[in-house]
């Protein structure tokens, strides 16, 4: 099973700048963004609480990085951005 990922951080002014880390989130199926989004670190956000990013910009959430699935060898050789679910290090 493949997993699409995206990045997000809390909006400016909602938390201190040092807490605005970039979280890794699992993209929901389809095009609609759900009311609540869960990061790989376990943090849950309302969709209006996050600035969605096309790439990591700023300090990453270390727990999200540890929990994010890693590419399978076949996918990493092909350069695909999709990852296998359940293959975190």
N, CA, C and O atoms as a GROMACS GRO file, in nm:
protein
  356
    1UNK      N    1   0.085  -0.118   0.000
    1UNK     CA    2   0.000   0.000   0.000
    1UNK      C    3   0.089   0.124   0.000
    1UNK      O    4   0.183   0.132   0.079
    2UNK      N    5   0.060   0.218  -0.087
    2UNK     CA    6   0.138   0.342  -0.091
    2UNK      C    7   0.072   0.450  -0.007
    2UNK      O    8  -0.049   0.450   0.016
    3UNK      N    9   0.156   0.542   0.039
    3UNK     CA   10   0.110   0.651   0.124
    3UNK      C   11   0.158   0.782   0.062
    3UNK      O   12   0.277   0.798   0.033
    4UNK      N   13   0.066   0.874   0.042
    4UNK     CA   14   0.104   1.008  -0.005
    4UNK      C   15   0.126   1.095   0.118
    4UNK      O   16   0.047   1.091   0.212
    5UNK      N   17   0.232   1.173   0.117
    5UNK     CA   18   0.267   1.257   0.231
    5UNK      C   19   0.258   1.404   0.195
    5UNK      O   20   0.274   1.442   0.079
    6UNK      N   21   0.233   1.486   0.296
    6UNK     CA   22   0.247   1.630   0.279
    6UNK      C   23   0.296   1.689   0.410
    6UNK      O   24   0.299   1.622   0.513
    7UNK      N   25   0.335   1.815   0.405
    7UNK     CA   26   0.396   1.882   0.519
    7UNK      C   27   0.311   2.000   0.563
    7UNK      O   28   0.246   2.065   0.482
    8UNK      N   29   0.312   2.026   0.692
    8UNK     CA   30   0.237   2.140   0.745
    8UNK      C   31   0.294   2.187   0.877
    8UNK      O   32   0.356   2.109   0.950
    9UNK      N   33   0.274   2.313   0.906
    9UNK     CA   34   0.314   2.367   1.036
    9UNK      C   35   0.205   2.462   1.084
    9UNK      O   36   0.127   2.514   1.004
   10UNK      N   37   0.201   2.481   1.215
   10UNK     CA   38   0.098   2.566   1.272
   10UNK      C   39   0.112   2.708   1.219
   10UNK      O   40   0.223   2.756   1.193
   11UNK      N   41  -0.001   2.774   1.204
   11UNK     CA   42  -0.004   2.909   1.149
   11UNK      C   43   0.070   3.008   1.239
   11UNK      O   44   0.075   2.990   1.361
   12UNK      N   45   0.128   3.113   1.180
   12UNK     CA   46   0.194   3.215   1.260
   12UNK      C   47   0.096   3.276   1.360
   12UNK      O   48  -0.020   3.300   1.328
   13UNK      N   49   0.144   3.299   1.482
   13UNK     CA   50   0.061   3.361   1.584
   13UNK      C   51  -0.019   3.262   1.668
   13UNK      O   52  -0.074   3.300   1.771
   14UNK      N   53  -0.026   3.135   1.627
   14UNK     CA   54  -0.102   3.037   1.705
   14UNK      C   55  -0.016   2.974   1.814
   14UNK      O   56  -0.066   2.935   1.919
   15UNK      N   57   0.114   2.964   1.788
   15UNK     CA   58   0.212   2.917   1.887
   15UNK      C   59   0.338   3.000   1.868
   15UNK      O   60   0.352   3.071   1.769
   16UNK      N   61   0.430   2.992   1.964
   16UNK     CA   62   0.557   3.062   1.950
   16UNK      C   63   0.635   3.009   1.830
   16UNK      O   64   0.618   2.894   1.791
   17UNK      N   65   0.721   3.092   1.773
   17UNK     CA   66   0.796   3.054   1.653
   17UNK      C   67   0.880   2.928   1.675
   17UNK      O   68   0.896   2.848   1.582
   18UNK      N   69   0.932   2.908   1.795
   18UNK     CA   70   1.015   2.790   1.820
   18UNK      C   71   0.933   2.661   1.818
   18UNK      O   72   0.990   2.553   1.806
   19UNK      N   73   0.801   2.670   1.831
   19UNK     CA   74   0.713   2.552   1.829
   19UNK      C   75   0.649   2.531   1.692
   19UNK      O   76   0.573   2.436   1.674
   20UNK      N   77   0.679   2.616   1.596
   20UNK     CA   78   0.623   2.602   1.461
   20UNK      C   79   0.708   2.507   1.378
   20UNK      O   80   0.766   2.546   1.276
   21UNK      N   81   0.715   2.382   1.421
   21UNK     CA   82   0.793   2.283   1.349
   21UNK      C   83   0.710   2.227   1.233
   21UNK      O   84   0.587   2.234   1.234
   22UNK      N   85   0.779   2.173   1.134
   22UNK     CA   86   0.714   2.116   1.017
   22UNK      C   87   0.679   1.971   1.047
   22UNK      O   88   0.768   1.889   1.073
   23UNK      N   89   0.551   1.939   1.043
   23UNK     CA   90   0.502   1.804   1.067
   23UNK      C   91   0.482   1.732   0.935
   23UNK      O   92   0.454   1.793   0.832
   24UNK      N   93   0.496   1.599   0.939
   24UNK     CA   94   0.470   1.515   0.823
   24UNK      C   95   0.332   1.454   0.844
   24UNK      O   96   0.305   1.392   0.948
   25UNK      N   97   0.245   1.470   0.745
   25UNK     CA   98   0.107   1.422   0.754
   25UNK      C   99   0.078   1.328   0.639
   25UNK      O  100   0.131   1.342   0.529
   26UNK      N  101  -0.008   1.232   0.665
   26UNK     CA  102  -0.052   1.138   0.563
   26UNK      C  103  -0.164   1.205   0.484
   26UNK      O  104  -0.263   1.250   0.542
   27UNK      N  105  -0.148   1.212   0.354
   27UNK     CA  106  -0.250   1.273   0.270
   27UNK      C  107  -0.373   1.183   0.266
   27UNK      O  108  -0.361   1.063   0.241
   28UNK      N  109  -0.490   1.238   0.292
   28UNK     CA  110  -0.612   1.157   0.288
   28UNK      C  111  -0.645   1.116   0.144
   28UNK      O  112  -0.602   1.182   0.050
   29UNK      N  113  -0.720   1.007   0.128
   29UNK     CA  114  -0.761   0.969  -0.008
   29UNK      C  115  -0.852   1.076  -0.068
   29UNK      O  116  -0.926   1.143   0.004
   30UNK      N  117  -0.844   1.091  -0.196
   30UNK     CA  118  -0.927   1.192  -0.263
   30UNK      C  119  -0.865   1.330  -0.252
   30UNK      O  120  -0.750   1.345  -0.212
   31UNK      N  121  -0.944   1.430  -0.290
   31UNK     CA  122  -0.893   1.567  -0.293
   31UNK      C  123  -0.938   1.651  -0.174
   31UNK      O  124  -0.886   1.760  -0.153
   32UNK      N  125  -1.033   1.602  -0.098
   32UNK     CA  126  -1.089   1.680   0.012
   32UNK      C  127  -1.003   1.667   0.137
   32UNK      O  128  -0.961   1.557   0.174
   33UNK      N  129  -0.977   1.780   0.202
   33UNK     CA  130  -0.900   1.780   0.327
   33UNK      C  131  -0.997   1.761   0.442
   33UNK      O  132  -1.093   1.836   0.454
   34UNK      N  133  -0.973   1.661   0.530
   34UNK     CA  134  -1.064   1.637   0.642
   34UNK      C  135  -1.058   1.750   0.745
   34UNK      O  136  -0.966   1.832   0.742
   35UNK      N  137  -1.156   1.753   0.835
   35UNK     CA  138  -1.160   1.857   0.938
   35UNK      C  139  -1.043   1.846   1.035
   35UNK      O  140  -0.997   1.947   1.088
   36UNK      N  141  -0.994   1.724   1.058
   36UNK     CA  142  -0.880   1.705   1.147
   36UNK      C  143  -0.773   1.625   1.074
   36UNK      O  144  -0.802   1.532   0.999
   37UNK      N  145  -0.648   1.664   1.098
   37UNK     CA  146  -0.533   1.598   1.036
   37UNK      C  147  -0.440   1.548   1.144
   37UNK      O  148  -0.414   1.620   1.241
   38UNK      N  149  -0.391   1.427   1.131
   38UNK     CA  150  -0.300   1.370   1.229
   38UNK      C  151  -0.160   1.359   1.169
   38UNK      O  152  -0.142   1.307   1.058
   39UNK      N  153  -0.063   1.408   1.243
   39UNK     CA  154   0.077   1.398   1.201
   39UNK      C  155   0.131   1.262   1.246
   39UNK      O  156   0.074   1.198   1.334
   40UNK      N  157   0.241   1.220   1.188
   40UNK     CA  158   0.301   1.093   1.225
   40UNK      C  159   0.349   1.092   1.370
   40UNK      O  160   0.365   0.985   1.428
   41UNK      N  161   0.373   1.208   1.428
   41UNK     CA  162   0.416   1.216   1.568
   41UNK      C  163   0.299   1.198   1.665
   41UNK      O  164   0.321   1.182   1.785
   42UNK      N  165   0.177   1.199   1.613
   42UNK     CA  166   0.059   1.184   1.698
   42UNK      C  167  -0.016   1.314   1.722
   42UNK      O  168  -0.129   1.310   1.772
   43UNK      N  169   0.042   1.428   1.687
   43UNK     CA  170  -0.026   1.557   1.703
   43UNK      C  171  -0.144   1.564   1.606
   43UNK      O  172  -0.135   1.518   1.492
   44UNK      N  173  -0.255   1.620   1.653
   44UNK     CA  174  -0.375   1.633   1.571
   44UNK      C  175  -0.407   1.782   1.556
   44UNK      O  176  -0.403   1.857   1.654
   45UNK      N  177  -0.438   1.823   1.435
   45UNK     CA  178  -0.464   1.963   1.404
   45UNK      C  179  -0.595   1.976   1.329
   45UNK      O  180  -0.634   1.886   1.254
   46UNK      N  181  -0.664   2.087   1.350
   46UNK     CA  182  -0.777   2.123   1.265
   46UNK      C  183  -0.722   2.174   1.133
   46UNK      O  184  -0.612   2.230   1.129
   47UNK      N  185  -0.796   2.154   1.025
   47UNK     CA  186  -0.743   2.195   0.894
   47UNK      C  187  -0.717   2.345   0.884
   47UNK      O  188  -0.635   2.388   0.803
   48UNK      N  189  -0.786   2.425   0.966
   48UNK     CA  190  -0.764   2.569   0.964
   48UNK      C  191  -0.650   2.614   1.055
   48UNK      O  192  -0.622   2.733   1.067
   49UNK      N  193  -0.583   2.519   1.120
   49UNK     CA  194  -0.472   2.550   1.210
   49UNK      C  195  -0.336   2.537   1.143
   49UNK      O  196  -0.235   2.576   1.200
   50UNK      N  197  -0.333   2.482   1.022
   50UNK     CA  198  -0.206   2.451   0.957
   50UNK      C  199  -0.181   2.533   0.831
   50UNK      O  200  -0.273   2.566   0.757
   51UNK      N  201  -0.055   2.563   0.811
   51UNK     CA  202  -0.005   2.617   0.686
   51UNK      C  203   0.049   2.496   0.609
   51UNK      O  204   0.147   2.436   0.653
   52UNK      N  205  -0.012   2.460   0.499
   52UNK     CA  206   0.033   2.345   0.421
   52UNK      C  207   0.150   2.386   0.334
   52UNK      O  208   0.149   2.492   0.271
   53UNK      N  209   0.253   2.302   0.332
   53UNK     CA  210   0.377   2.332   0.263
   53UNK      C  211   0.403   2.229   0.153
   53UNK      O  212   0.365   2.112   0.168
   54UNK      N  213   0.465   2.271   0.046
   54UNK     CA  214   0.501   2.179  -0.061
   54UNK      C  215   0.631   2.105  -0.032
   54UNK      O  216   0.663   2.007  -0.100
   55UNK      N  217   0.705   2.151   0.067
   55UNK     CA  218   0.832   2.089   0.105
   55UNK      C  219   0.862   2.128   0.249
   55UNK      O  220   0.796   2.216   0.306
   56UNK      N  221   0.961   2.064   0.308
   56UNK     CA  222   1.000   2.102   0.444
   56UNK      C  223   1.070   2.238   0.436
   56UNK      O  224   1.172   2.252   0.367
   57UNK      N  225   1.015   2.335   0.505
   57UNK     CA  226   1.076   2.469   0.514
   57UNK      C  227   1.077   2.505   0.661
   57UNK      O  228   0.972   2.534   0.718
   58UNK      N  229   1.192   2.504   0.722
   58UNK     CA  230   1.203   2.532   0.864
   58UNK      C  231   1.240   2.407   0.941
   58UNK      O  232   1.276   2.305   0.882
   59UNK      N  233   1.232   2.415   1.071
   59UNK     CA  234   1.270   2.305   1.159
   59UNK      C  235   1.169   2.191   1.150
   59UNK      O  236   1.050   2.214   1.172
   60UNK      N  237   1.214   2.069   1.118
   60UNK     CA  238   1.121   1.956   1.112
   60UNK      C  239   1.088   1.904   1.251
   60UNK      O  240   1.168   1.920   1.344
   61UNK      N  241   0.974   1.842   1.265
   61UNK     CA  242   0.937   1.771   1.387
   61UNK      C  243   1.018   1.642   1.389
   61UNK      O  244   1.002   1.556   1.302
   62UNK      N  245   1.104   1.627   1.488
   62UNK     CA  246   1.191   1.510   1.492
   62UNK      C  247   1.113   1.380   1.507
   62UNK      O  248   1.149   1.279   1.446
   63UNK      N  249   1.007   1.381   1.586
   63UNK     CA  250   0.927   1.260   1.604
   63UNK      C  251   0.860   1.220   1.473
   63UNK      O  252   0.853   1.102   1.440
   64UNK      N  253   0.810   1.318   1.398
   64UNK     CA  254   0.751   1.287   1.267
   64UNK      C  255   0.854   1.221   1.175
   64UNK      O  256   0.823   1.124   1.105
   65UNK      N  257   0.976   1.274   1.176
   65UNK     CA  258   1.080   1.216   1.090
   65UNK      C  259   1.109   1.072   1.129
   65UNK      O  260   1.131   0.987   1.042
   66UNK      N  261   1.110   1.043   1.259
   66UNK     CA  262   1.136   0.906   1.305
   66UNK      C  263   1.022   0.812   1.266
   66UNK      O  264   1.046   0.695   1.235
   67UNK      N  265   0.899   0.860   1.266
   67UNK     CA  266   0.782   0.776   1.243
   67UNK      C  267   0.738   0.768   1.097
   67UNK      O  268   0.653   0.686   1.063
   68UNK      N  269   0.792   0.852   1.011
   68UNK     CA  270   0.752   0.855   0.871
   68UNK      C  271   0.798   0.728   0.800
   68UNK      O  272   0.912   0.687   0.817
   69UNK      N  273   0.710   0.666   0.721
   69UNK     CA  274   0.750   0.545   0.647
   69UNK      C  275   0.866   0.576   0.553
   69UNK      O  276   0.878   0.687   0.501
   70UNK      N  277   0.949   0.477   0.530
   70UNK     CA  278   1.062   0.493   0.439
   70UNK      C  279   1.029   0.425   0.306
   70UNK      O  280   0.947   0.333   0.302
   71UNK      N  281   1.093   0.469   0.199
   71UNK     CA  282   1.066   0.407   0.068
   71UNK      C  283   1.116   0.263   0.065
   71UNK      O  284   1.215   0.229   0.129
   72UNK      N  285   1.047   0.181  -0.010
   72UNK     CA  286   1.097   0.046  -0.035
   72UNK      C  287   1.208   0.059  -0.138
   72UNK      O  288   1.211   0.158  -0.212
   73UNK      N  289   1.300  -0.037  -0.146
   73UNK     CA  290   1.409  -0.026  -0.244
   73UNK      C  291   1.360  -0.004  -0.387
   73UNK      O  292   1.421   0.073  -0.461
   74UNK      N  293   1.251  -0.071  -0.426
   74UNK     CA  294   1.202  -0.056  -0.563
   74UNK      C  295   1.156   0.087  -0.589
   74UNK      O  296   1.180   0.142  -0.697
   75UNK      N  297   1.090   0.149  -0.490
   75UNK     CA  298   1.039   0.284  -0.509
   75UNK      C  299   1.150   0.387  -0.505
   75UNK      O  300   1.148   0.482  -0.583
   76UNK      N  301   1.248   0.370  -0.417
   76UNK     CA  302   1.353   0.471  -0.406
   76UNK      C  303   1.440   0.474  -0.530
   76UNK      O  304   1.490   0.580  -0.567
   77UNK      N  305   1.459   0.359  -0.597
   77UNK     CA  306   1.536   0.357  -0.720
   77UNK      C  307   1.462   0.428  -0.833
   77UNK      O  308   1.525   0.489  -0.919
   78UNK      N  309   1.329   0.419  -0.832
   78UNK     CA  310   1.251   0.482  -0.937
   78UNK      C  311   1.223   0.629  -0.912
   78UNK      O  312   1.170   0.697  -1.000
   79UNK      N  313   1.257   0.680  -0.794
   79UNK     CA  314   1.237   0.819  -0.763
   79UNK      C  315   1.094   0.856  -0.732
   79UNK      O  316   1.058   0.974  -0.738
   80UNK      N  317   1.009   0.758  -0.697
   80UNK     CA  318   0.868   0.786  -0.669
   80UNK      C  319   0.853   0.851  -0.532
   80UNK      O  320   0.919   0.808  -0.437
   81UNK      N  321   0.768   0.955  -0.517
   81UNK     CA  322   0.746   1.016  -0.387
   81UNK      C  323   0.652   0.936  -0.297
   81UNK      O  324   0.632   0.972  -0.181
   82UNK      N  325   0.594   0.828  -0.350
   82UNK     CA  326   0.503   0.748  -0.269
   82UNK      C  327   0.581   0.647  -0.189
   82UNK      O  328   0.681   0.592  -0.236
   83UNK      N  329   0.536   0.622  -0.067
   83UNK     CA  330   0.607   0.536   0.026
   83UNK      C  331   0.522   0.418   0.067
   83UNK      O  332   0.399   0.425   0.058
   84UNK      N  333   0.584   0.313   0.111
   84UNK     CA  334   0.512   0.196   0.161
   84UNK      C  335   0.472   0.220   0.305
   84UNK      O  336   0.555   0.258   0.387
   85UNK      N  337   0.346   0.199   0.336
   85UNK     CA  338   0.297   0.216   0.472
   85UNK      C  339   0.350   0.103   0.560
   85UNK      O  340   0.358  -0.012   0.516
   86UNK      N  341   0.385   0.137   0.684
   86UNK     CA  342   0.430   0.038   0.779
   86UNK      C  343   0.576  -0.001   0.762
   86UNK      O  344   0.617  -0.108   0.807
   87UNK      N  345   0.655   0.085   0.698
   87UNK     CA  346   0.796   0.052   0.679
   87UNK      C  347   0.887   0.155   0.743
   87UNK      O  348   0.994   0.184   0.691
   88UNK      N  349   0.845   0.211   0.856
   88UNK     CA  350   0.932   0.308   0.922
   88UNK      C  351   1.054   0.237   0.977
   88UNK      O  352   1.046   0.117   1.007
   89UNK      N  353   1.167   0.307   0.992
   89UNK     CA  354   1.291   0.242   1.036
   89UNK      C  355   1.281   0.185   1.175
   89UNK      O  356   1.378   0.127   1.225
   0.00000   0.00000   0.00000
